[in-house]
């Protein structure tokens, strides 16, 4: 359900976010140039490590590159 929410809205959800923060994973949408391609679910060994802006930015860049490769 959380992955579908992230896919439909094109926003991160789950752990370390304001949306459905009780989840055990962070869900990051893979945005293509024309439409969403999927969602990457991330479960960290140390969940607090996902809470920094630097890590969020790095994940966004990784997901952008993954989506570009998929297209």
LUMFIRO-509100 format. One record per residue (C-alpha): chain; residue number from 0; x, y, z. Coordinates in Angstrom, 1 decimal, padded with zeros to 4 digits. Last residue first. Layout:
N
<mol A	seq NUM	x X	y Y	z Z> $
...
***
This chain:
71
<mol A	seq 70	x 014.0	y 004.3	z -019.7> $
<mol A	seq 69	x 015.4	y 001.9	z -017.0> $
<mol A	seq 68	x 018.7	y 003.7	z -017.0> $
<mol A	seq 67	x 017.0	y 007.1	z -016.5> $
<mol A	seq 66	x 014.9	y 005.6	z -013.7> $
<mol A	seq 65	x 018.1	y 004.3	z -011.9> $
<mol A	seq 64	x 019.8	y 007.6	z -012.3> $
<mol A	seq 63	x 016.9	y 009.5	z -010.8> $
<mol A	seq 62	x 016.7	y 006.9	z -008.0> $
<mol A	seq 61	x 020.4	y 007.4	z -007.2> $
<mol A	seq 60	x 020.0	y 011.2	z -007.2> $
<mol A	seq 59	x 017.0	y 011.0	z -004.9> $
<mol A	seq 58	x 018.8	y 008.6	z -002.6> $
<mol A	seq 57	x 021.8	y 011.0	z -002.3> $
<mol A	seq 56	x 019.5	y 013.9	z -001.5> $
<mol A	seq 55	x 017.7	y 011.9	z 001.2> $
<mol A	seq 54	x 021.1	y 010.9	z 002.6> $
<mol A	seq 53	x 022.3	y 014.5	z 002.7> $
<mol A	seq 52	x 019.0	y 015.6	z 004.3> $
<mol A	seq 51	x 019.5	y 013.3	z 007.2> $
<mol A	seq 50	x 016.9	y 010.9	z 008.4> $
<mol A	seq 49	x 017.9	y 007.7	z 006.5> $
<mol A	seq 48	x 020.7	y 006.9	z 009.0> $
<mol A	seq 47	x 018.1	y 006.7	z 011.8> $
<mol A	seq 46	x 016.9	y 003.4	z 010.4> $
<mol A	seq 45	x 020.3	y 001.7	z 011.0> $
<mol A	seq 44	x 020.3	y -001.5	z 009.0> $
<mol A	seq 43	x 018.4	y 000.5	z 006.4> $
<mol A	seq 42	x 015.3	y -000.8	z 004.6> $
<mol A	seq 41	x 014.9	y 000.8	z 001.2> $
<mol A	seq 40	x 011.9	y 000.3	z -001.2> $
<mol A	seq 39	x 012.4	y 001.6	z -004.7> $
<mol A	seq 38	x 009.2	y 002.5	z -006.5> $
<mol A	seq 37	x 008.3	y 002.2	z -010.2> $
<mol A	seq 36	x 008.4	y 003.8	z -013.6> $
<mol A	seq 35	x 006.5	y 007.0	z -013.0> $
<mol A	seq 34	x 005.6	y 008.8	z -016.2> $
<mol A	seq 33	x 007.0	y 010.9	z -019.0> $
<mol A	seq 32	x 010.6	y 011.7	z -018.1> $
<mol A	seq 31	x 010.7	y 008.7	z -015.7> $
<mol A	seq 30	x 010.3	y 009.1	z -011.9> $
<mol A	seq 29	x 011.4	y 006.2	z -009.7> $
<mol A	seq 28	x 009.4	y 006.8	z -006.5> $
<mol A	seq 27	x 011.1	y 006.4	z -003.1> $
<mol A	seq 26	x 009.7	y 004.2	z -000.4> $
<mol A	seq 25	x 011.5	y 004.1	z 002.9> $
<mol A	seq 24	x 011.1	y 000.9	z 004.9> $
<mol A	seq 23	x 009.8	y -000.3	z 008.3> $
<mol A	seq 22	x 006.7	y 001.9	z 008.1> $
<mol A	seq 21	x 005.7	y 004.1	z 011.0> $
<mol A	seq 20	x 006.5	y 007.3	z 009.0> $
<mol A	seq 19	x 003.3	y 006.9	z 006.9> $
<mol A	seq 18	x 003.9	y 010.3	z 005.3> $
<mol A	seq 17	x 006.1	y 012.8	z 007.2> $
<mol A	seq 16	x 009.2	y 011.0	z 006.1> $
<mol A	seq 15	x 011.9	y 009.1	z 008.0> $
<mol A	seq 14	x 010.3	y 005.7	z 007.3> $
<mol A	seq 13	x 007.5	y 005.6	z 004.9> $
<mol A	seq 12	x 006.8	y 007.8	z 001.9> $
<mol A	seq 11	x 008.7	y 009.6	z -000.8> $
<mol A	seq 10	x 006.6	y 011.4	z -003.4> $
<mol A	seq 9	x 005.5	y 010.7	z -007.0> $
<mol A	seq 8	x 001.8	y 010.7	z -005.9> $
<mol A	seq 7	x 000.6	y 007.5	z -007.4> $
<mol A	seq 6	x 004.0	y 005.7	z -007.0> $
<mol A	seq 5	x 004.5	y 006.8	z -003.4> $
<mol A	seq 4	x 000.9	y 005.7	z -002.5> $
<mol A	seq 3	x 001.4	y 002.4	z -004.4> $
<mol A	seq 2	x 004.6	y 001.7	z -002.4> $
<mol A	seq 1	x 002.8	y 002.5	z 000.8> $
<mol A	seq 0	x 000.0	y 000.0	z 000.0> $
***
